[in-house]
């Protein structure tokens, strides 16, 4: 398993500098995000030749694996849909194997099935683009989203019916949202393309360093492996000085990998 650092958490400099700093921390690779920590688009991502430059940077920095992410509700409006749609092409230019996406934020004021239909429609549109470009889409479910459990994620996979639609399995979200997390991971066998790793306290959606929280992380790593996943996994936590906690975090995860 490769442990990736997220550029979104090191956002006060260029992507090149972000990558160099993350690799200096000891990560195996990087998850290059469209957004900064405040979820504003980093204009550099869509600049001419960005993907080609990133390939060269990854090679020069000794990156062992990398992914790309665009965490935004792409069903909200055409502008946000187009942002993710265009990010697929950039990820392809980077020769990344996949783009991580999430779904729609659930609205209590609108019928669920109407939100679901929009989610499936737009996922299908994105999958067709990803298939044209030749990359996977790794869907992440979240608490409070239309797709907020393994059951609903698998239902979406079935309804979209695309070979490029896989899972970015955030183990903290599985812990919070699924009544039997180990069974949920097992049911994703063969479908996990990427993972997000962190710890969490029971019932609280707050991404923690691995050495805090209530999760039995060795059991989750073992479950991922049993489900056939041994690929790229990013450390996913927003509230810390990411670089300051990196050394202890990396040592913890490497100790259970």
N, C-alpha and C positions, 0 to 999 in steps of 0.2 A: 504494500500500500504506500502511495506517495502522499506526503503531507504538504499541502499548498498554503501559501499565505495570500491574503486578499489585498489587491491594490486599493480597493475602496477604503481600507483602514489606514493607508499611508498616502494621503491625497493632497498634501500641501506642496507637491513637487511634480515633475514630469513623470510619465509612466516609466521611462528608462530609470530614473532615480528611484522610483518606488520599487521596481523590480530588483535593482542592485541592493537596496536596503533590506528587502525581504530575504533575498538569497544570503546576504551577510548574516542575518539572524539564524540561518540554518535550515530554512524550509527547503524542500526538494524541488519546489516549483511555485507557480503563481496562478491565481484566478484573477484575470484581468477584467475589471468591471467597467461598464459604461459610465457609472455614476461615482460621485464623490461620497463622502460619509453622510452628507446631508441630502443625498439622492438628487443632486443637480447633475445634469449631463456634463461630463468632461469633454469639452469641445475637441480636444486633441484626438479623441477616439474616432471621430468621423472626418478627420483631416485627410487630405490626399496622400496616399502612400503609407498610411499608418500601419496597415497589416504587414506590408513588406518590411518596414522598419522594425516592427515588433519581432518578426521572425529572426532578424539579425541580432537584435538585443537579447532575445532568449538564448540564442546559441552562444553569444559572447559571455553571457552571465552563467553558463553552465546549468541552465534550467533543464530538469529531467522530464517535466511534464507540465502542461498548462491548459487551462480552460478559460472560457469567456462567459461573462454573466450580464444579464440585463433584467434586473429585478424591478418590474413596474407592472401596474394593472393595465395590460394592453387592450382590455375590453372597454376601458373608460371612454376613449375617444379615438378618432382616426389618427390623430397626431402621435399618440402614445403607441398605437398599433404599428404605425410606420417606423417609429424609432426601433422597436424590436425587429421588425421586418428588415430594416437596413442593417441592424447589428449582425444579422445572420450572414450577410455578405462580407462584412468586415471580419467576422470569425473565420469564414472560409478563406479569405485572403491571408489571414494569419496562419492558416493550416492547423487551426485548433480542431480537435475531434468533435467538440460539442459547444452549444450555447445553453447556459442555465437560464431558465425562465421561471416565473411564478404565475399564479393565476389572478383571478378577479377578487377584489375585496367584497365581502358579502354585504349587501344592502338590506337592512331590515324593512325598508319601505317598499320593496319590490318583491313580487312573487319569486320564490326560489327557482322554479322551473324556467321562468323567463331568463333569469341570470345564467342558469345552466346552459340553456340553448345558445346564448351569446358566447359563453365560454367555449363550448364545443365547436361552434362555427369558427371562431377566431383561432383556436388551436389548430383546426384543420387547415386554415389559410397559412399559418406559420409553418406547419409541417410540410405543406407542398413546396414552400420556398426553401426550407432546409433540405428537402430531398433533391431539389434542383441544384443546390450549392454543393451537396454531398457531405453534410454534417448531421449530427444528432441534435435533438432538442431534449434537454434534461429538465423535466418539470418538477418543481418543488411545491409541496402543499404546506399550508400554514394555518395556525389557529385564526379564526375570524375571516377566512377566505371561503369562496364558493367551494373550492376543493380543499377540504380541511381534515382529511383522513386518508388512510391507505385504501379503504373501501371505495371512496369517491374517486381517488386517483386511478385505481384499477378500472372503475366504471368508465372514466374518461378515456383511458387507453382503448378500451373495448369499443366505445362509440366513435372515437376518431379513426381508429383502425389504420394507423400509419406505422410503418416499420421504423421510422426515425424517432418516434416519440418514446422516450425512456424516462427514468426517474433520477432526479437529484434528491437522494434521500437524506433529509436532515434528521439525525437521530434524536435530537431534542424535541422536534415536532412529533415524531413517532411516540416518544415517551409521554408527551402531553395529550395527544389526540387519540391514540389507539388504546382500547381497553387491554389488549394483550400485545405489547410491543414486539416481543420475540416472534410471535406468530405472524404479525404484520410484516416484519422483515422477511420471514420465510416465504410469505406469499408473493413477494417481489422478486423471487429467484429468476435470474436471467434478464431482469428489467432494469437493474440499477447500473447507471452509467457513471455516476458521480455521487459524492456524499458531502454533507456538511457535518462537522463535528464540534461539539461543545458539551458542557454539562448544564443541567437545569435543576431547580428545586421543584418538588411536586406541586403541580397545579399553577405554576408561575411561568409565564412566557418571558423569560429573561435569560439571555445567552451568557453563560458563565465560563470562566476558565475551567479546564478539565479537573483540577484538583479541588474544586468547590462543587456543591450541589448534591443531589440525591441519586443520580444515575449510576448504575454499575457499568462503567464504560468498558472494561474488559469483556463483559458479556455482550455488549452491543457490537464491539469489533468482531468478536467471534461469530455473532449472528450474521453480520455482513458477509464474512468469509463463507459461512455455511450456505448463504444465498448466492454464492458465486461471484461476489464482488471483492476485488483486491486491487482497485485502481486508484484514481485521484480523489483525495478528500481534503477539503479546505477547513481550516480553523475559522469558525464563524462567531465572532463576538465583537460588539460595537462599543461597549461602554468603557473600555480600557485604553490606556496608551498601548497600542497593539505591539509595538516593538519592545516595550518594557516588559511585557509578560511573555514574549515569544520564547525566550530561552527555556524557562521552566515548563511552558506549555509543550514545546517541541520534545523536551526530554521525557515528559510524561507520556505523550502519544507514542514516541519511539519505543518506550519501555513496554507498551502493551501491543504494539504492532507485531 
